[in-house]
């Protein structure tokens, strides 16, 4: 799975679990306590450079969903 797919899946899962309010919270505050499999986290860090950048990309994806 690509980093982009992992990010999209994370936002989709948040939306399914908590609805649009959860996605809005991620868009505003970041992914918080999201938990990722080790392989997924390694893919994200490899793609985005650092854990912070990977988490920021998740926040940006949530912002894109909210703005649609």
N, CA, C and O atoms as CSV, one atom per row, in Angstrom:
chain,resi,resn,atom,element,x,y,z
A,1,UNK,N,N,0.854,-1.175,0.000
A,1,UNK,CA,C,0.000,0.000,0.000
A,1,UNK,C,C,0.902,1.241,0.000
A,1,UNK,O,O,1.926,1.273,0.682
A,2,UNK,N,N,0.515,2.239,-0.757
A,2,UNK,CA,C,1.296,3.473,-0.826
A,2,UNK,C,C,0.977,4.379,0.358
A,2,UNK,O,O,-0.024,4.195,1.050
A,3,UNK,N,N,1.841,5.350,0.574
A,3,UNK,CA,C,1.609,6.319,1.649
A,3,UNK,C,C,0.293,7.062,1.429
A,3,UNK,O,O,-0.453,7.300,2.379
A,4,UNK,N,N,0.009,7.425,0.191
A,4,UNK,CA,C,-1.230,8.148,-0.101
A,4,UNK,C,C,-2.446,7.294,0.224
A,4,UNK,O,O,-3.452,7.804,0.716
A,5,UNK,N,N,-2.357,6.006,-0.048
A,5,UNK,CA,C,-3.465,5.105,0.272
A,5,UNK,C,C,-3.641,4.967,1.786
A,5,UNK,O,O,-4.766,4.906,2.280
A,6,UNK,N,N,-2.534,4.917,2.513
A,6,UNK,CA,C,-2.606,4.828,3.972
A,6,UNK,C,C,-3.269,6.074,4.542
A,6,UNK,O,O,-4.119,5.978,5.427
A,7,UNK,N,N,-2.883,7.237,4.041
A,7,UNK,CA,C,-3.461,8.501,4.502
A,7,UNK,C,C,-4.955,8.529,4.199
A,7,UNK,O,O,-5.757,8.865,5.071
A,8,UNK,N,N,-5.331,8.184,2.991
A,8,UNK,CA,C,-6.749,8.189,2.614
A,8,UNK,C,C,-7.539,7.203,3.468
A,8,UNK,O,O,-8.650,7.502,3.906
A,9,UNK,N,N,-6.963,6.035,3.701
A,9,UNK,CA,C,-7.638,5.022,4.512
A,9,UNK,C,C,-7.826,5.506,5.949
A,9,UNK,O,O,-8.860,5.247,6.563
A,10,UNK,N,N,-6.836,6.203,6.479
A,10,UNK,CA,C,-6.929,6.721,7.848
A,10,UNK,C,C,-8.080,7.718,7.973
A,10,UNK,O,O,-8.834,7.680,8.945
A,11,UNK,N,N,-8.213,8.601,7.000
A,11,UNK,CA,C,-9.293,9.589,7.045
A,11,UNK,C,C,-10.645,8.912,6.840
A,11,UNK,O,O,-11.621,9.264,7.503
A,12,UNK,N,N,-10.708,7.958,5.941
A,12,UNK,CA,C,-11.953,7.218,5.737
A,12,UNK,C,C,-12.375,6.493,7.015
A,12,UNK,O,O,-13.551,6.504,7.381
A,13,UNK,N,N,-11.416,5.868,7.687
A,13,UNK,CA,C,-11.719,5.145,8.927
A,13,UNK,C,C,-12.193,6.107,10.015
A,13,UNK,O,O,-13.114,5.794,10.769
A,14,UNK,N,N,-11.564,7.271,10.093
A,14,UNK,CA,C,-11.993,8.271,11.077
A,14,UNK,C,C,-13.414,8.724,10.783
A,14,UNK,O,O,-14.217,8.889,11.701
A,15,UNK,N,N,-13.726,8.922,9.520
A,15,UNK,CA,C,-15.071,9.327,9.138
A,15,UNK,C,C,-16.108,8.267,9.462
A,15,UNK,O,O,-17.216,8.577,9.899
A,16,UNK,N,N,-15.737,7.008,9.242
A,16,UNK,CA,C,-16.661,5.919,9.560
A,16,UNK,C,C,-16.868,5.795,11.068
A,16,UNK,O,O,-17.975,5.515,11.529
A,17,UNK,N,N,-15.813,6.002,11.819
A,17,UNK,CA,C,-15.894,5.841,13.276
A,17,UNK,C,C,-16.593,7.016,13.956
A,17,UNK,O,O,-17.403,6.824,14.862
A,18,UNK,N,N,-16.274,8.240,13.512
A,18,UNK,CA,C,-16.796,9.408,14.215
A,18,UNK,C,C,-17.528,10.403,13.350
A,18,UNK,O,O,-17.915,11.473,13.821
A,19,UNK,N,N,-17.719,10.068,12.105
A,19,UNK,CA,C,-18.435,10.957,11.210
A,19,UNK,C,C,-17.617,12.185,10.839
A,19,UNK,O,O,-16.416,12.256,11.099
A,20,UNK,N,N,-18.282,13.132,10.236
A,20,UNK,CA,C,-17.614,14.343,9.756
A,20,UNK,C,C,-17.002,15.131,10.909
A,20,UNK,O,O,-16.006,15.828,10.719
A,21,UNK,N,N,-17.585,15.030,12.101
A,21,UNK,CA,C,-17.012,15.750,13.246
A,21,UNK,C,C,-15.614,15.254,13.582
A,21,UNK,O,O,-14.750,16.041,13.968
A,22,UNK,N,N,-15.391,13.973,13.440
A,22,UNK,CA,C,-14.058,13.410,13.690
A,22,UNK,C,C,-13.073,13.907,12.634
A,22,UNK,O,O,-11.937,14.257,12.955
A,23,UNK,N,N,-13.502,13.936,11.395
A,23,UNK,CA,C,-12.637,14.423,10.316
A,23,UNK,C,C,-12.337,15.909,10.531
A,23,UNK,O,O,-11.207,16.348,10.317
A,24,UNK,N,N,-13.324,16.671,10.947
A,24,UNK,CA,C,-13.097,18.092,11.252
A,24,UNK,C,C,-12.090,18.274,12.384
A,24,UNK,O,O,-11.237,19.160,12.328
A,25,UNK,N,N,-12.193,17.436,13.407
A,25,UNK,CA,C,-11.252,17.514,14.527
A,25,UNK,C,C,-9.830,17.224,14.058
A,25,UNK,O,O,-8.888,17.890,14.488
A,26,UNK,N,N,-9.670,16.249,13.192
A,26,UNK,CA,C,-8.342,15.943,12.650
A,26,UNK,C,C,-7.855,17.107,11.798
A,26,UNK,O,O,-6.678,17.463,11.845
A,27,UNK,N,N,-8.746,17.695,11.027
A,27,UNK,CA,C,-8.373,18.836,10.185
A,27,UNK,C,C,-7.892,20.011,11.028
A,27,UNK,O,O,-6.972,20.727,10.633
A,28,UNK,N,N,-8.502,20.208,12.168
A,28,UNK,CA,C,-8.144,21.339,13.034
A,28,UNK,C,C,-6.964,21.047,13.951
A,28,UNK,O,O,-6.092,21.896,14.132
A,29,UNK,N,N,-6.934,19.847,14.530
A,29,UNK,CA,C,-5.981,19.543,15.596
A,29,UNK,C,C,-4.895,18.542,15.225
A,29,UNK,O,O,-3.935,18.361,15.974
A,30,UNK,N,N,-5.039,17.898,14.083
A,30,UNK,CA,C,-4.100,16.852,13.705
A,30,UNK,C,C,-4.642,15.489,14.098
A,30,UNK,O,O,-5.706,15.390,14.709
A,31,UNK,N,N,-3.911,14.437,13.747
A,31,UNK,CA,C,-4.416,13.081,13.942
A,31,UNK,C,C,-4.427,12.581,15.374
A,31,UNK,O,O,-4.957,11.502,15.641
A,32,UNK,N,N,-3.861,13.332,16.296
A,32,UNK,CA,C,-3.952,12.960,17.705
A,32,UNK,C,C,-3.396,11.588,17.999
A,32,UNK,O,O,-2.214,11.324,17.778
A,33,UNK,N,N,-4.252,10.713,18.500
A,33,UNK,CA,C,-3.808,9.399,18.962
A,33,UNK,C,C,-4.092,8.287,17.961
A,33,UNK,O,O,-4.280,7.136,18.355
A,34,UNK,N,N,-4.126,8.613,16.675
A,34,UNK,CA,C,-4.308,7.564,15.679
A,34,UNK,C,C,-3.183,6.551,15.820
A,34,UNK,O,O,-2.037,6.910,16.090
A,35,UNK,N,N,-3.523,5.291,15.635
A,35,UNK,CA,C,-2.545,4.214,15.743
A,35,UNK,C,C,-2.398,3.560,14.371
A,35,UNK,O,O,-3.387,3.268,13.698
A,36,UNK,N,N,-1.161,3.338,13.974
A,36,UNK,CA,C,-0.872,2.732,12.683
A,36,UNK,C,C,-0.034,1.473,12.877
A,36,UNK,O,O,0.753,1.377,13.819
A,37,UNK,N,N,-0.209,0.528,11.991
A,37,UNK,CA,C,0.638,-0.660,11.985
A,37,UNK,C,C,2.075,-0.223,11.717
A,37,UNK,O,O,2.305,0.797,11.067
A,38,UNK,N,N,3.029,-0.984,12.210
A,38,UNK,CA,C,4.436,-0.636,12.027
A,38,UNK,C,C,4.804,-0.489,10.550
A,38,UNK,O,O,5.526,0.437,10.180
A,39,UNK,N,N,4.316,-1.390,9.715
A,39,UNK,CA,C,4.613,-1.318,8.284
A,39,UNK,C,C,4.046,-0.049,7.665
A,39,UNK,O,O,4.702,0.598,6.848
A,40,UNK,N,N,2.829,0.303,8.055
A,40,UNK,CA,C,2.213,1.528,7.539
A,40,UNK,C,C,3.001,2.755,7.980
A,40,UNK,O,O,3.237,3.667,7.188
A,41,UNK,N,N,3.405,2.773,9.247
A,41,UNK,CA,C,4.162,3.914,9.753
A,41,UNK,C,C,5.503,4.030,9.033
A,41,UNK,O,O,5.939,5.134,8.706
A,42,UNK,N,N,6.150,2.908,8.787
A,42,UNK,CA,C,7.422,2.930,8.058
A,42,UNK,C,C,7.217,3.479,6.654
A,42,UNK,O,O,8.042,4.252,6.166
A,43,UNK,N,N,6.139,3.093,6.006
A,43,UNK,CA,C,5.830,3.598,4.670
A,43,UNK,C,C,5.588,5.104,4.702
A,43,UNK,O,O,6.071,5.834,3.836
A,44,UNK,N,N,4.844,5.562,5.693
A,44,UNK,CA,C,4.565,6.998,5.811
A,44,UNK,C,C,5.837,7.801,6.040
A,44,UNK,O,O,6.044,8.832,5.401
A,45,UNK,N,N,6.683,7.339,6.942
A,45,UNK,CA,C,7.921,8.062,7.238
A,45,UNK,C,C,8.848,8.042,6.024
A,45,UNK,O,O,9.502,9.041,5.721
A,46,UNK,N,N,8.903,6.917,5.340
A,46,UNK,CA,C,9.735,6.838,4.130
A,46,UNK,C,C,9.250,7.821,3.064
A,46,UNK,O,O,10.059,8.455,2.386
A,47,UNK,N,N,7.948,7.943,2.920
A,47,UNK,CA,C,7.379,8.819,1.894
A,47,UNK,C,C,7.476,10.294,2.254
A,47,UNK,O,O,7.736,11.128,1.386
A,48,UNK,N,N,7.269,10.625,3.528
A,48,UNK,CA,C,7.175,12.035,3.930
A,48,UNK,C,C,8.392,12.545,4.693
A,48,UNK,O,O,8.491,13.739,4.973
A,49,UNK,N,N,9.316,11.653,5.029
A,49,UNK,CA,C,10.572,12.092,5.621
A,49,UNK,C,C,10.658,11.972,7.128
A,49,UNK,O,O,11.645,11.463,7.658
A,50,UNK,N,N,9.636,12.434,7.819
A,50,UNK,CA,C,9.632,12.361,9.281
A,50,UNK,C,C,8.230,11.979,9.751
A,50,UNK,O,O,7.258,12.078,9.003
A,51,UNK,N,N,8.152,11.549,10.986
A,51,UNK,CA,C,6.849,11.235,11.573
A,51,UNK,C,C,5.970,12.480,11.604
A,51,UNK,O,O,4.779,12.410,11.300
A,52,UNK,N,N,6.547,13.605,11.968
A,52,UNK,CA,C,5.775,14.856,12.034
A,52,UNK,C,C,5.216,15.214,10.665
A,52,UNK,O,O,4.060,15.625,10.558
A,53,UNK,N,N,6.011,15.067,9.629
A,53,UNK,CA,C,5.533,15.379,8.278
A,53,UNK,C,C,4.439,14.410,7.836
A,53,UNK,O,O,3.489,14.806,7.161
A,54,UNK,N,N,4.572,13.149,8.215
A,54,UNK,CA,C,3.551,12.156,7.880
A,54,UNK,C,C,2.230,12.498,8.569
A,54,UNK,O,O,1.167,12.440,7.952
A,55,UNK,N,N,2.308,12.852,9.847
A,55,UNK,CA,C,1.092,13.217,10.576
A,55,UNK,C,C,0.470,14.490,10.009
A,55,UNK,O,O,-0.752,14.622,9.949
A,56,UNK,N,N,1.316,15.417,9.598
A,56,UNK,CA,C,0.807,16.646,8.986
A,56,UNK,C,C,0.085,16.335,7.673
A,56,UNK,O,O,-0.929,16.962,7.365
A,57,UNK,N,N,0.586,15.393,6.913
A,57,UNK,CA,C,-0.081,15.009,5.667
A,57,UNK,C,C,-1.467,14.439,5.947
A,57,UNK,O,O,-2.400,14.672,5.178
A,58,UNK,N,N,-1.607,13.697,7.038
A,58,UNK,CA,C,-2.922,13.183,7.425
A,58,UNK,C,C,-3.853,14.350,7.760
A,58,UNK,O,O,-5.022,14.345,7.377
A,59,UNK,N,N,-3.338,15.335,8.465
A,59,UNK,CA,C,-4.135,16.516,8.792
A,59,UNK,C,C,-4.543,17.251,7.516
A,59,UNK,O,O,-5.688,17.686,7.390
A,60,UNK,N,N,-3.622,17.390,6.582
A,60,UNK,CA,C,-3.941,18.072,5.319
A,60,UNK,C,C,-5.011,17.317,4.536
A,60,UNK,O,O,-5.883,17.936,3.927
A,61,UNK,N,N,-4.953,15.999,4.547
A,61,UNK,CA,C,-5.975,15.208,3.858
A,61,UNK,C,C,-7.342,15.430,4.517
A,61,UNK,O,O,-8.355,15.540,3.827
A,62,UNK,N,N,-7.365,15.495,5.832
A,62,UNK,CA,C,-8.628,15.777,6.528
A,62,UNK,C,C,-9.138,17.168,6.147
A,62,UNK,O,O,-10.342,17.354,5.970
A,63,UNK,N,N,-8.254,18.126,6.023
A,63,UNK,CA,C,-8.650,19.475,5.616
A,63,UNK,C,C,-9.244,19.467,4.214
A,63,UNK,O,O,-10.207,20.184,3.941
A,64,UNK,N,N,-8.675,18.664,3.331
A,64,UNK,CA,C,-9.222,18.570,1.964
A,64,UNK,C,C,-10.616,17.976,2.005
A,64,UNK,O,O,-11.501,18.430,1.279
A,65,UNK,N,N,-10.831,16.961,2.846
A,65,UNK,CA,C,-12.154,16.339,2.941
A,65,UNK,C,C,-13.176,17.325,3.484
A,65,UNK,O,O,-14.308,17.373,3.004
A,66,UNK,N,N,-12.790,18.101,4.469
A,66,UNK,CA,C,-13.707,19.052,5.092
A,66,UNK,C,C,-14.072,20.161,4.095
A,66,UNK,O,O,-15.211,20.628,4.071
A,67,UNK,N,N,-13.126,20.567,3.295
A,67,UNK,CA,C,-13.369,21.682,2.373
A,67,UNK,C,C,-14.190,21.273,1.149
A,67,UNK,O,O,-14.663,22.137,0.411
A,68,UNK,N,N,-14.363,19.978,0.925
A,68,UNK,CA,C,-15.123,19.522,-0.254
A,68,UNK,C,C,-16.586,19.755,-0.103
A,68,UNK,O,O,-17.359,19.428,-1.004
